[in-house]
Amino acid sequence: MSRLPVISGDDFVRAMRKIGYVWDHTEGSHMILLHSYGQRLSVPRHKELGPGLLGALIKDAGLTRDQFLKLLRK
């Protein structure tokens, strides 16, 4: 299993935009992303996302770790 890099909330959002998520609004320090099929992600705007949180966000987006890592490289 691939190790996840340390990334910011903004970096995560940039990766999610590549697969169709769009920024909807901000609630406090969280960016709310929506996908056309109704999926909603709440991403904290932190400088570093912890590995557990990042893994959970990847899973909530319906991706595997390897699929997410490929998005970061694009």
Distance bins in CASP14 RR format, pairs under 12 A and 6 or more apart:
PFRMAT RR
TARGET T0000
AUTHOR 0000-0000-0000
RMODE 2
METHOD distances of the structure
MODEL  1
1 51 0 0 0 0 0 1 0 0 0 0 0
1 55 0 0 0 0 0 1 0 0 0 0 0
1 58 0 0 0 0 0 1 0 0 0 0 0
1 64 0 0 0 0 1 0 0 0 0 0 0
1 65 1 0 0 1 0 0 0 0 0 0 0
1 66 0 0 0 0 1 0 0 0 0 0 0
1 69 0 0 0 0 0 1 0 0 0 0 0
2 51 0 0 0 0 0 1 0 0 0 0 0
2 55 0 0 0 0 0 1 0 0 0 0 0
2 58 0 0 0 0 0 1 0 0 0 0 0
2 64 0 0 0 0 1 0 0 0 0 0 0
2 65 1 0 1 0 0 0 0 0 0 0 0
2 66 1 0 1 0 0 0 0 0 0 0 0
2 67 0 0 0 0 0 1 0 0 0 0 0
2 68 0 0 0 0 1 0 0 0 0 0 0
2 69 1 0 1 0 0 0 0 0 0 0 0
2 70 0 0 0 0 0 1 0 0 0 0 0
2 72 0 0 0 0 0 1 0 0 0 0 0
2 73 0 0 0 0 0 1 0 0 0 0 0
3 51 0 0 0 0 1 0 0 0 0 0 0
3 54 0 0 0 0 0 1 0 0 0 0 0
3 55 0 0 0 0 0 1 0 0 0 0 0
3 65 0 0 0 0 1 0 0 0 0 0 0
3 66 0 0 0 0 0 1 0 0 0 0 0
3 68 0 0 0 0 0 1 0 0 0 0 0
3 69 0 0 0 0 1 0 0 0 0 0 0
4 11 0 0 0 0 0 1 0 0 0 0 0
4 12 0 0 0 0 0 1 0 0 0 0 0
4 15 0 0 0 0 0 1 0 0 0 0 0
4 48 0 0 0 0 0 1 0 0 0 0 0
4 49 0 0 0 0 1 0 0 0 0 0 0
4 50 0 0 0 0 1 0 0 0 0 0 0
4 51 1 0 1 0 0 0 0 0 0 0 0
4 52 0 0 0 0 1 0 0 0 0 0 0
4 53 0 0 0 0 0 1 0 0 0 0 0
4 54 1 0 1 0 0 0 0 0 0 0 0
4 55 1 0 0 1 0 0 0 0 0 0 0
4 56 0 0 0 0 0 1 0 0 0 0 0
4 57 0 0 0 0 0 1 0 0 0 0 0
4 58 1 0 0 1 0 0 0 0 0 0 0
4 59 0 0 0 0 0 1 0 0 0 0 0
4 63 0 0 0 0 0 1 0 0 0 0 0
4 64 0 0 0 0 0 1 0 0 0 0 0
4 65 1 0 0 1 0 0 0 0 0 0 0
4 66 0 0 0 0 0 1 0 0 0 0 0
4 68 1 0 0 1 0 0 0 0 0 0 0
4 69 1 0 0 1 0 0 0 0 0 0 0
4 72 0 0 0 0 1 0 0 0 0 0 0
5 11 0 0 0 0 1 0 0 0 0 0 0
5 12 0 0 0 0 0 1 0 0 0 0 0
5 15 0 0 0 0 0 1 0 0 0 0 0
5 48 0 0 0 0 0 1 0 0 0 0 0
5 49 0 0 0 0 1 0 0 0 0 0 0
5 50 0 0 0 0 0 1 0 0 0 0 0
5 51 0 0 0 0 1 0 0 0 0 0 0
5 54 0 0 0 0 1 0 0 0 0 0 0
5 55 0 0 0 0 0 1 0 0 0 0 0
5 58 0 0 0 0 0 1 0 0 0 0 0
5 65 0 0 0 0 0 1 0 0 0 0 0
5 68 0 0 0 0 1 0 0 0 0 0 0
5 69 1 0 0 1 0 0 0 0 0 0 0
5 71 0 0 0 0 0 1 0 0 0 0 0
5 72 1 0 0 1 0 0 0 0 0 0 0
5 73 0 0 0 0 0 1 0 0 0 0 0
6 12 0 0 0 0 0 1 0 0 0 0 0
6 46 0 0 0 0 0 1 0 0 0 0 0
6 47 0 0 0 0 1 0 0 0 0 0 0
6 48 1 0 1 0 0 0 0 0 0 0 0
6 49 1 0 0 1 0 0 0 0 0 0 0
6 50 1 0 0 1 0 0 0 0 0 0 0
6 51 0 0 0 0 1 0 0 0 0 0 0
6 52 0 0 0 0 0 1 0 0 0 0 0
6 53 0 0 0 0 0 1 0 0 0 0 0
6 54 0 0 0 0 1 0 0 0 0 0 0
6 72 0 0 0 0 0 1 0 0 0 0 0
7 13 0 0 0 0 0 1 0 0 0 0 0
7 14 0 0 0 0 1 0 0 0 0 0 0
7 15 0 0 0 0 1 0 0 0 0 0 0
7 16 0 0 0 0 0 1 0 0 0 0 0
7 43 0 0 0 0 0 1 0 0 0 0 0
7 44 0 0 0 0 0 1 0 0 0 0 0
7 46 0 0 0 0 1 0 0 0 0 0 0
7 47 0 0 0 0 1 0 0 0 0 0 0
7 48 1 0 0 1 0 0 0 0 0 0 0
7 49 1 0 0 1 0 0 0 0 0 0 0
7 50 0 0 0 0 1 0 0 0 0 0 0
7 51 0 0 0 0 0 1 0 0 0 0 0
7 53 0 0 0 0 0 1 0 0 0 0 0
7 54 1 0 0 1 0 0 0 0 0 0 0
7 55 0 0 0 0 0 1 0 0 0 0 0
7 57 0 0 0 0 0 1 0 0 0 0 0
7 58 0 0 0 0 0 1 0 0 0 0 0
7 68 0 0 0 0 1 0 0 0 0 0 0
7 69 0 0 0 0 0 1 0 0 0 0 0
7 71 0 0 0 0 0 1 0 0 0 0 0
7 72 1 0 0 1 0 0 0 0 0 0 0
8 14 0 0 0 0 1 0 0 0 0 0 0
8 15 0 0 0 0 0 1 0 0 0 0 0
8 31 0 0 0 0 0 1 0 0 0 0 0
8 43 0 0 0 0 1 0 0 0 0 0 0
8 44 0 0 0 0 1 0 0 0 0 0 0
8 45 1 0 0 1 0 0 0 0 0 0 0
8 46 1 0 0 1 0 0 0 0 0 0 0
8 47 1 0 1 0 0 0 0 0 0 0 0
8 48 1 0 0 1 0 0 0 0 0 0 0
8 49 1 0 0 1 0 0 0 0 0 0 0
8 50 0 0 0 0 0 1 0 0 0 0 0
8 53 0 0 0 0 0 1 0 0 0 0 0
8 54 0 0 0 0 0 1 0 0 0 0 0
8 72 0 0 0 0 0 1 0 0 0 0 0
9 15 0 0 0 0 1 0 0 0 0 0 0
9 16 0 0 0 0 1 0 0 0 0 0 0
9 23 0 0 0 0 0 1 0 0 0 0 0
9 29 0 0 0 0 0 1 0 0 0 0 0
9 30 0 0 0 0 1 0 0 0 0 0 0
9 31 1 0 0 1 0 0 0 0 0 0 0
9 33 0 0 0 0 0 1 0 0 0 0 0
9 41 0 0 0 0 0 1 0 0 0 0 0
9 42 0 0 0 0 0 1 0 0 0 0 0
9 43 1 0 1 0 0 0 0 0 0 0 0
9 44 1 0 0 1 0 0 0 0 0 0 0
9 45 1 0 1 0 0 0 0 0 0 0 0
9 46 1 0 1 0 0 0 0 0 0 0 0
9 47 0 0 0 0 1 0 0 0 0 0 0
9 48 0 0 0 0 1 0 0 0 0 0 0
9 49 1 0 1 0 0 0 0 0 0 0 0
9 50 0 0 0 0 0 1 0 0 0 0 0
9 53 0 0 0 0 1 0 0 0 0 0 0
9 54 0 0 0 0 1 0 0 0 0 0 0
9 57 0 0 0 0 1 0 0 0 0 0 0
10 16 0 0 0 0 0 1 0 0 0 0 0
10 17 0 0 0 0 0 1 0 0 0 0 0
10 23 0 0 0 0 0 1 0 0 0 0 0
10 26 0 0 0 0 0 1 0 0 0 0 0
10 29 0 0 0 0 0 1 0 0 0 0 0
10 31 0 0 0 0 1 0 0 0 0 0 0
10 33 0 0 0 0 0 1 0 0 0 0 0
10 43 0 0 0 0 1 0 0 0 0 0 0
10 44 0 0 0 0 0 1 0 0 0 0 0
10 45 1 0 0 1 0 0 0 0 0 0 0
10 46 0 0 0 0 1 0 0 0 0 0 0
10 47 0 0 0 0 1 0 0 0 0 0 0
10 48 0 0 0 0 0 1 0 0 0 0 0
10 49 0 0 0 0 0 1 0 0 0 0 0
11 17 0 0 0 0 0 1 0 0 0 0 0
11 18 0 0 0 0 0 1 0 0 0 0 0
11 31 0 0 0 0 0 1 0 0 0 0 0
11 43 0 0 0 0 0 1 0 0 0 0 0
11 45 0 0 0 0 0 1 0 0 0 0 0
11 46 0 0 0 0 0 1 0 0 0 0 0
11 47 0 0 0 0 1 0 0 0 0 0 0
11 48 0 0 0 0 1 0 0 0 0 0 0
11 49 0 0 0 0 1 0 0 0 0 0 0
11 54 0 0 0 0 1 0 0 0 0 0 0
11 57 0 0 0 0 0 1 0 0 0 0 0
11 68 0 0 0 0 0 1 0 0 0 0 0
11 71 0 0 0 0 0 1 0 0 0 0 0
11 72 1 0 0 1 0 0 0 0 0 0 0
12 18 0 0 0 0 0 1 0 0 0 0 0
12 19 0 0 0 0 0 1 0 0 0 0 0
12 21 0 0 0 0 1 0 0 0 0 0 0
12 23 0 0 0 0 0 1 0 0 0 0 0
12 30 0 0 0 0 0 1 0 0 0 0 0
12 31 0 0 0 0 1 0 0 0 0 0 0
12 33 0 0 0 0 1 0 0 0 0 0 0
12 41 0 0 0 0 1 0 0 0 0 0 0
12 42 0 0 0 0 0 1 0 0 0 0 0
12 43 1 0 1 0 0 0 0 0 0 0 0
12 44 0 0 0 0 1 0 0 0 0 0 0
12 45 0 0 0 0 1 0 0 0 0 0 0
12 46 0 0 0 0 1 0 0 0 0 0 0
12 47 0 0 0 0 0 1 0 0 0 0 0
12 48 0 0 0 0 0 1 0 0 0 0 0
12 49 1 0 0 1 0 0 0 0 0 0 0
12 50 0 0 0 0 0 1 0 0 0 0 0
12 53 0 0 0 0 1 0 0 0 0 0 0
12 54 1 0 0 1 0 0 0 0 0 0 0
12 55 0 0 0 0 0 1 0 0 0 0 0
12 56 0 0 0 0 0 1 0 0 0 0 0
12 57 1 0 0 1 0 0 0 0 0 0 0
12 58 0 0 0 0 1 0 0 0 0 0 0
12 60 0 0 0 0 0 1 0 0 0 0 0
12 61 0 0 0 0 1 0 0 0 0 0 0
12 63 0 0 0 0 0 1 0 0 0 0 0
12 68 0 0 0 0 1 0 0 0 0 0 0
12 71 0 0 0 0 1 0 0 0 0 0 0
12 72 0 0 0 0 1 0 0 0 0 0 0
13 19 0 0 0 0 0 1 0 0 0 0 0
13 20 0 0 0 0 0 1 0 0 0 0 0
13 21 1 0 0 1 0 0 0 0 0 0 0
13 22 0 0 0 0 1 0 0 0 0 0 0
13 23 1 0 0 1 0 0 0 0 0 0 0
13 24 0 0 0 0 0 1 0 0 0 0 0
13 26 0 0 0 0 0 1 0 0 0 0 0
13 30 0 0 0 0 0 1 0 0 0 0 0
13 31 1 0 1 0 0 0 0 0 0 0 0
13 32 0 0 0 0 0 1 0 0 0 0 0
13 33 1 0 0 1 0 0 0 0 0 0 0
13 34 0 0 0 0 0 1 0 0 0 0 0
13 41 0 0 0 0 1 0 0 0 0 0 0
13 42 0 0 0 0 0 1 0 0 0 0 0
13 43 1 0 1 0 0 0 0 0 0 0 0
13 44 0 0 0 0 0 1 0 0 0 0 0
13 45 0 0 0 0 1 0 0 0 0 0 0
13 46 0 0 0 0 0 1 0 0 0 0 0
13 49 0 0 0 0 0 1 0 0 0 0 0
13 57 0 0 0 0 0 1 0 0 0 0 0
13 61 0 0 0 0 0 1 0 0 0 0 0
13 71 0 0 0 0 0 1 0 0 0 0 0
14 20 0 0 0 0 0 1 0 0 0 0 0
14 21 0 0 0 0 0 1 0 0 0 0 0
14 23 0 0 0 0 0 1 0 0 0 0 0
14 31 0 0 0 0 0 1 0 0 0 0 0
14 33 0 0 0 0 0 1 0 0 0 0 0
14 43 0 0 0 0 0 1 0 0 0 0 0
14 68 0 0 0 0 0 1 0 0 0 0 0
14 71 0 0 0 0 1 0 0 0 0 0 0
14 72 0 0 0 0 1 0 0 0 0 0 0
14 74 0 0 0 0 1 0 0 0 0 0 0
15 21 0 0 0 0 1 0 0 0 0 0 0
15 33 0 0 0 0 0 1 0 0 0 0 0
15 41 0 0 0 0 0 1 0 0 0 0 0
15 43 0 0 0 0 0 1 0 0 0 0 0
15 49 0 0 0 0 0 1 0 0 0 0 0
15 54 0 0 0 0 0 1 0 0 0 0 0
15 57 0 0 0 0 0 1 0 0 0 0 0
15 58 0 0 0 0 1 0 0 0 0 0 0
15 61 0 0 0 0 1 0 0 0 0 0 0
15 63 0 0 0 0 1 0 0 0 0 0 0
15 67 0 0 0 0 0 1 0 0 0 0 0
15 68 1 0 0 1 0 0 0 0 0 0 0
15 69 0 0 0 0 1 0 0 0 0 0 0
15 70 0 0 0 0 1 0 0 0 0 0 0
15 71 1 0 1 0 0 0 0 0 0 0 0
15 72 1 0 1 0 0 0 0 0 0 0 0
15 73 0 0 0 0 1 0 0 0 0 0 0
15 74 0 0 0 0 1 0 0 0 0 0 0
16 22 0 0 0 0 1 0 0 0 0 0 0
16 23 0 0 0 0 1 0 0 0 0 0 0
16 24 0 0 0 0 0 1 0 0 0 0 0
16 31 0 0 0 0 1 0 0 0 0 0 0
16 32 0 0 0 0 0 1 0 0 0 0 0
16 33 1 0 1 0 0 0 0 0 0 0 0
16 34 0 0 0 0 0 1 0 0 0 0 0
16 35 0 0 0 0 1 0 0 0 0 0 0
16 39 0 0 0 0 1 0 0 0 0 0 0
16 40 0 0 0 0 0 1 0 0 0 0 0
16 41 1 0 0 1 0 0 0 0 0 0 0
16 42 0 0 0 0 0 1 0 0 0 0 0
16 43 1 0 0 1 0 0 0 0 0 0 0
16 54 0 0 0 0 0 1 0 0 0 0 0
16 57 0 0 0 0 1 0 0 0 0 0 0
16 58 0 0 0 0 1 0 0 0 0 0 0
16 60 0 0 0 0 0 1 0 0 0 0 0
16 61 1 0 0 1 0 0 0 0 0 0 0
16 62 0 0 0 0 0 1 0 0 0 0 0
16 63 0 0 0 0 1 0 0 0 0 0 0
16 67 0 0 0 0 0 1 0 0 0 0 0
16 68 0 0 0 0 1 0 0 0 0 0 0
16 71 1 0 0 1 0 0 0 0 0 0 0
16 72 0 0 0 0 0 1 0 0 0 0 0
17 23 1 0 0 1 0 0 0 0 0 0 0
17 31 0 0 0 0 0 1 0 0 0 0 0
17 33 0 0 0 0 1 0 0 0 0 0 0
17 34 0 0 0 0 0 1 0 0 0 0 0
17 35 0 0 0 0 0 1 0 0 0 0 0
17 41 0 0 0 0 0 1 0 0 0 0 0
17 43 0 0 0 0 0 1 0 0 0 0 0
17 61 0 0 0 0 0 1 0 0 0 0 0
17 71 0 0 0 0 1 0 0 0 0 0 0
17 74 0 0 0 0 0 1 0 0 0 0 0
18 35 0 0 0 0 0 1 0 0 0 0 0
18 61 0 0 0 0 0 1 0 0 0 0 0
18 63 0 0 0 0 0 1 0 0 0 0 0
18 67 0 0 0 0 0 1 0 0 0 0 0
18 68 0 0 0 0 0 1 0 0 0 0 0
18 70 0 0 0 0 1 0 0 0 0 0 0
18 71 1 0 1 0 0 0 0 0 0 0 0
18 72 0 0 0 0 1 0 0 0 0 0 0
18 73 0 0 0 0 0 1 0 0 0 0 0
18 74 1 0 0 1 0 0 0 0 0 0 0
19 33 0 0 0 0 0 1 0 0 0 0 0
19 35 1 0 0 1 0 0 0 0 0 0 0
19 36 0 0 0 0 0 1 0 0 0 0 0
19 37 0 0 0 0 0 1 0 0 0 0 0
19 39 0 0 0 0 0 1 0 0 0 0 0
19 41 0 0 0 0 0 1 0 0 0 0 0
19 58 0 0 0 0 0 1 0 0 0 0 0
19 61 1 0 0 1 0 0 0 0 0 0 0
19 62 0 0 0 0 1 0 0 0 0 0 0
19 63 1 0 0 1 0 0 0 0 0 0 0
19 67 0 0 0 0 1 0 0 0 0 0 0
19 68 0 0 0 0 1 0 0 0 0 0 0
19 70 0 0 0 0 0 1 0 0 0 0 0
19 71 1 0 0 1 0 0 0 0 0 0 0
19 72 0 0 0 0 0 1 0 0 0 0 0
19 74 0 0 0 0 0 1 0 0 0 0 0
20 33 0 0 0 0 1 0 0 0 0 0 0
20 34 0 0 0 0 1 0 0 0 0 0 0
20 35 1 0 1 0 0 0 0 0 0 0 0
20 36 1 0 0 1 0 0 0 0 0 0 0
20 37 0 0 0 0 1 0 0 0 0 0 0
20 38 0 0 0 0 0 1 0 0 0 0 0
20 39 0 0 0 0 1 0 0 0 0 0 0
20 41 0 0 0 0 0 1 0 0 0 0 0
20 61 0 0 0 0 0 1 0 0 0 0 0
20 63 0 0 0 0 0 1 0 0 0 0 0
20 71 0 0 0 0 0 1 0 0 0 0 0
21 31 0 0 0 0 0 1 0 0 0 0 0
21 32 0 0 0 0 0 1 0 0 0 0 0
21 33 1 0 1 0 0 0 0 0 0 0 0
21 34 1 0 0 1 0 0 0 0 0 0 0
21 35 1 0 1 0 0 0 0 0 0 0 0
21 36 0 0 0 0 1 0 0 0 0 0 0
21 37 0 0 0 0 0 1 0 0 0 0 0
21 38 0 0 0 0 0 1 0 0 0 0 0
21 39 1 0 0 1 0 0 0 0 0 0 0
21 40 0 0 0 0 1 0 0 0 0 0 0
21 41 1 0 0 1 0 0 0 0 0 0 0
21 42 0 0 0 0 0 1 0 0 0 0 0
21 43 0 0 0 0 1 0 0 0 0 0 0
21 57 0 0 0 0 0 1 0 0 0 0 0
21 60 0 0 0 0 0 1 0 0 0 0 0
21 61 1 0 0 1 0 0 0 0 0 0 0
21 62 0 0 0 0 0 1 0 0 0 0 0
21 63 0 0 0 0 0 1 0 0 0 0 0
21 71 0 0 0 0 0 1 0 0 0 0 0
22 31 0 0 0 0 0 1 0 0 0 0 0
22 32 0 0 0 0 1 0 0 0 0 0 0
22 33 1 0 0 1 0 0 0 0 0 0 0
22 34 1 0 1 0 0 0 0 0 0 0 0
22 35 1 0 0 1 0 0 0 0 0 0 0
22 36 0 0 0 0 1 0 0 0 0 0 0
22 38 0 0 0 0 0 1 0 0 0 0 0
22 39 0 0 0 0 0 1 0 0 0 0 0
22 40 0 0 0 0 0 1 0 0 0 0 0
22 41 0 0 0 0 0 1 0 0 0 0 0
23 30 0 0 0 0 0 1 0 0 0 0 0
23 31 1 0 0 1 0 0 0 0 0 0 0
23 32 1 0 0 1 0 0 0 0 0 0 0
23 33 1 0 1 0 0 0 0 0 0 0 0
23 34 0 0 0 0 1 0 0 0 0 0 0
23 35 0 0 0 0 0 1 0 0 0 0 0
23 40 0 0 0 0 0 1 0 0 0 0 0
23 41 0 0 0 0 0 1 0 0 0 0 0
23 42 0 0 0 0 0 1 0 0 0 0 0
23 43 0 0 0 0 1 0 0 0 0 0 0
23 45 0 0 0 0 0 1 0 0 0 0 0
24 30 0 0 0 0 0 1 0 0 0 0 0
24 31 0 0 0 0 1 0 0 0 0 0 0
24 32 1 0 1 0 0 0 0 0 0 0 0
24 33 1 0 0 1 0 0 0 0 0 0 0
24 34 1 0 1 0 0 0 0 0 0 0 0
24 35 0 0 0 0 0 1 0 0 0 0 0
24 36 0 0 0 0 0 1 0 0 0 0 0
24 38 0 0 0 0 0 1 0 0 0 0 0
24 39 0 0 0 0 0 1 0 0 0 0 0
24 40 1 0 0 1 0 0 0 0 0 0 0
24 41 0 0 0 0 1 0 0 0 0 0 0
24 42 0 0 0 0 0 1 0 0 0 0 0
24 43 0 0 0 0 0 1 0 0 0 0 0
25 31 0 0 0 0 1 0 0 0 0 0 0
25 32 1 0 1 0 0 0 0 0 0 0 0
25 33 0 0 0 0 1 0 0 0 0 0 0
25 34 0 0 0 0 1 0 0 0 0 0 0
25 40 0 0 0 0 0 1 0 0 0 0 0
25 42 0 0 0 0 0 1 0 0 0 0 0
26 32 1 0 0 1 0 0 0 0 0 0 0
26 33 0 0 0 0 0 1 0 0 0 0 0
26 42 0 0 0 0 0 1 0 0 0 0 0
26 43 0 0 0 0 1 0 0 0 0 0 0
26 44 0 0 0 0 0 1 0 0 0 0 0
26 45 1 0 0 1 0 0 0 0 0 0 0
27 33 0 0 0 0 0 1 0 0 0 0 0
27 40 0 0 0 0 0 1 0 0 0 0 0
27 42 1 0 0 1 0 0 0 0 0 0 0
27 43 0 0 0 0 0 1 0 0 0 0 0
27 44 0 0 0 0 0 1 0 0 0 0 0
27 45 0 0 0 0 0 1 0 0 0 0 0
28 42 0 0 0 0 0 1 0 0 0 0 0
28 43 0 0 0 0 0 1 0 0 0 0 0
28 44 0 0 0 0 1 0 0 0 0 0 0
28 45 0 0 0 0 1 0 0 0 0 0 0
29 42 0 0 0 0 0 1 0 0 0 0 0
29 43 0 0 0 0 1 0 0 0 0 0 0
29 44 1 0 1 0 0 0 0 0 0 0 0
29 45 1 0 1 0 0 0 0 0 0 0 0
29 46 1 0 0 1 0 0 0 0 0 0 0
29 47 0 0 0 0 0 1 0 0 0 0 0
30 40 0 0 0 0 0 1 0 0 0 0 0
30 41 0 0 0 0 1 0 0 0 0 0 0
30 42 1 0 1 0 0 0 0 0 0 0 0
30 43 1 0 0 1 0 0 0 0 0 0 0
30 44 1 0 1 0 0 0 0 0 0 0 0
30 45 1 0 0 1 0 0 0 0 0 0 0
30 46 0 0 0 0 1 0 0 0 0 0 0
30 49 0 0 0 0 0 1 0 0 0 0 0
30 53 0 0 0 0 0 1 0 0 0 0 0
30 57 0 0 0 0 0 1 0 0 0 0 0
31 40 0 0 0 0 0 1 0 0 0 0 0
31 41 0 0 0 0 1 0 0 0 0 0 0
31 42 1 0 0 1 0 0 0 0 0 0 0
31 43 1 0 1 0 0 0 0 0 0 0 0
31 44 1 0 0 1 0 0 0 0 0 0 0
31 45 1 0 1 0 0 0 0 0 0 0 0
31 46 0 0 0 0 0 1 0 0 0 0 0
31 49 0 0 0 0 0 1 0 0 0 0 0
31 57 0 0 0 0 0 1 0 0 0 0 0
32 39 0 0 0 0 0 1 0 0 0 0 0
32 40 1 0 0 1 0 0 0 0 0 0 0
32 41 1 0 0 1 0 0 0 0 0 0 0
32 42 1 0 1 0 0 0 0 0 0 0 0
32 43 1 0 0 1 0 0 0 0 0 0 0
32 44 0 0 0 0 0 1 0 0 0 0 0
32 45 0 0 0 0 0 1 0 0 0 0 0
33 39 0 0 0 0 1 0 0 0 0 0 0
33 40 1 0 0 1 0 0 0 0 0 0 0
33 41 1 0 1 0 0 0 0 0 0 0 0
33 42 1 0 0 1 0 0 0 0 0 0 0
33 43 1 0 0 1 0 0 0 0 0 0 0
33 44 0 0 0 0 0 1 0 0 0 0 0
33 45 0 0 0 0 0 1 0 0 0 0 0
33 57 0 0 0 0 1 0 0 0 0 0 0
33 60 0 0 0 0 0 1 0 0 0 0 0
33 61 0 0 0 0 1 0 0 0 0 0 0
34 40 1 0 1 0 0 0 0 0 0 0 0
34 41 1 0 0 1 0 0 0 0 0 0 0
34 42 0 0 0 0 0 1 0 0 0 0 0
34 43 0 0 0 0 0 1 0 0 0 0 0
34 61 0 0 0 0 0 1 0 0 0 0 0
35 41 0 0 0 0 1 0 0 0 0 0 0
35 60 0 0 0 0 0 1 0 0 0 0 0
35 61 0 0 0 0 1 0 0 0 0 0 0
35 62 0 0 0 0 1 0 0 0 0 0 0
35 63 0 0 0 0 0 1 0 0 0 0 0
37 61 0 0 0 0 0 1 0 0 0 0 0
37 62 0 0 0 0 0 1 0 0 0 0 0
39 57 0 0 0 0 0 1 0 0 0 0 0
39 59 0 0 0 0 0 1 0 0 0 0 0
39 60 1 0 0 1 0 0 0 0 0 0 0
39 61 1 0 0 1 0 0 0 0 0 0 0
39 62 0 0 0 0 1 0 0 0 0 0 0
39 63 0 0 0 0 0 1 0 0 0 0 0
40 57 0 0 0 0 0 1 0 0 0 0 0
40 60 0 0 0 0 1 0 0 0 0 0 0
40 61 0 0 0 0 0 1 0 0 0 0 0
41 53 0 0 0 0 0 1 0 0 0 0 0
41 56 0 0 0 0 0 1 0 0 0 0 0
41 57 1 0 0 1 0 0 0 0 0 0 0
41 58 0 0 0 0 0 1 0 0 0 0 0
41 59 0 0 0 0 0 1 0 0 0 0 0
41 60 1 0 1 0 0 0 0 0 0 0 0
41 61 1 0 0 1 0 0 0 0 0 0 0
41 62 0 0 0 0 1 0 0 0 0 0 0
41 63 0 0 0 0 0 1 0 0 0 0 0
42 53 0 0 0 0 0 1 0 0 0 0 0
42 56 0 0 0 0 0 1 0 0 0 0 0
42 57 0 0 0 0 1 0 0 0 0 0 0
42 60 0 0 0 0 1 0 0 0 0 0 0
42 61 0 0 0 0 0 1 0 0 0 0 0
43 49 0 0 0 0 1 0 0 0 0 0 0
43 53 0 0 0 0 1 0 0 0 0 0 0
43 54 0 0 0 0 1 0 0 0 0 0 0
43 55 0 0 0 0 0 1 0 0 0 0 0
43 56 0 0 0 0 0 1 0 0 0 0 0
43 57 1 0 0 1 0 0 0 0 0 0 0
43 58 0 0 0 0 0 1 0 0 0 0 0
43 60 0 0 0 0 1 0 0 0 0 0 0
43 61 0 0 0 0 1 0 0 0 0 0 0
44 50 0 0 0 0 1 0 0 0 0 0 0
44 53 1 0 0 1 0 0 0 0 0 0 0
44 54 0 0 0 0 0 1 0 0 0 0 0
44 56 0 0 0 0 0 1 0 0 0 0 0
44 57 0 0 0 0 1 0 0 0 0 0 0
46 53 0 0 0 0 1 0 0 0 0 0 0
46 54 0 0 0 0 0 1 0 0 0 0 0
46 57 0 0 0 0 0 1 0 0 0 0 0
48 54 0 0 0 0 1 0 0 0 0 0 0
49 55 0 0 0 0 1 0 0 0 0 0 0
49 56 0 0 0 0 1 0 0 0 0 0 0
49 57 1 0 0 1 0 0 0 0 0 0 0
49 58 0 0 0 0 0 1 0 0 0 0 0
49 68 0 0 0 0 0 1 0 0 0 0 0
50 56 0 0 0 0 1 0 0 0 0 0 0
50 57 0 0 0 0 1 0 0 0 0 0 0
50 58 0 0 0 0 0 1 0 0 0 0 0
51 57 0 0 0 0 0 1 0 0 0 0 0
51 58 0 0 0 0 0 1 0 0 0 0 0
51 65 0 0 0 0 0 1 0 0 0 0 0
52 58 0 0 0 0 1 0 0 0 0 0 0
52 59 0 0 0 0 1 0 0 0 0 0 0
52 60 0 0 0 0 0 1 0 0 0 0 0
52 65 0 0 0 0 0 1 0 0 0 0 0
53 59 0 0 0 0 0 1 0 0 0 0 0
53 60 0 0 0 0 0 1 0 0 0 0 0
54 60 0 0 0 0 0 1 0 0 0 0 0
54 61 0 0 0 0 0 1 0 0 0 0 0
54 63 0 0 0 0 0 1 0 0 0 0 0
54 65 0 0 0 0 1 0 0 0 0 0 0
54 68 0 0 0 0 1 0 0 0 0 0 0
54 69 0 0 0 0 0 1 0 0 0 0 0
54 72 0 0 0 0 0 1 0 0 0 0 0
55 61 0 0 0 0 1 0 0 0 0 0 0
55 62 0 0 0 0 0 1 0 0 0 0 0
55 63 0 0 0 0 1 0 0 0 0 0 0
55 64 0 0 0 0 0 1 0 0 0 0 0
55 65 1 0 0 1 0 0 0 0 0 0 0
55 68 0 0 0 0 1 0 0 0 0 0 0
55 69 0 0 0 0 0 1 0 0 0 0 0
56 62 0 0 0 0 0 1 0 0 0 0 0
56 63 0 0 0 0 0 1 0 0 0 0 0
56 65 0 0 0 0 0 1 0 0 0 0 0
56 68 0 0 0 0 0 1 0 0 0 0 0
57 63 0 0 0 0 1 0 0 0 0 0 0
57 65 0 0 0 0 0 1 0 0 0 0 0
57 68 0 0 0 0 1 0 0 0 0 0 0
58 64 1 0 0 1 0 0 0 0 0 0 0
58 65 1 0 0 1 0 0 0 0 0 0 0
58 66 0 0 0 0 0 1 0 0 0 0 0
58 67 0 0 0 0 1 0 0 0 0 0 0
58 68 1 0 1 0 0 0 0 0 0 0 0
58 69 0 0 0 0 1 0 0 0 0 0 0
58 70 0 0 0 0 0 1 0 0 0 0 0
58 71 0 0 0 0 1 0 0 0 0 0 0
58 72 0 0 0 0 0 1 0 0 0 0 0
59 65 0 0 0 0 1 0 0 0 0 0 0
59 67 0 0 0 0 0 1 0 0 0 0 0
59 68 0 0 0 0 1 0 0 0 0 0 0
60 68 0 0 0 0 0 1 0 0 0 0 0
61 67 0 0 0 0 1 0 0 0 0 0 0
61 68 1 0 0 1 0 0 0 0 0 0 0
61 71 0 0 0 0 1 0 0 0 0 0 0
62 68 0 0 0 0 1 0 0 0 0 0 0
62 71 0 0 0 0 0 1 0 0 0 0 0
63 69 0 0 0 0 1 0 0 0 0 0 0
63 70 0 0 0 0 1 0 0 0 0 0 0
63 71 1 0 0 1 0 0 0 0 0 0 0
63 72 0 0 0 0 0 1 0 0 0 0 0
64 70 0 0 0 0 1 0 0 0 0 0 0
64 71 0 0 0 0 0 1 0 0 0 0 0
65 71 0 0 0 0 0 1 0 0 0 0 0
65 72 0 0 0 0 0 1 0 0 0 0 0
66 72 0 0 0 0 0 1 0 0 0 0 0
66 73 0 0 0 0 0 1 0 0 0 0 0
67 73 0 0 0 0 0 1 0 0 0 0 0
67 74 0 0 0 0 0 1 0 0 0 0 0
68 74 0 0 0 0 0 1 0 0 0 0 0
END
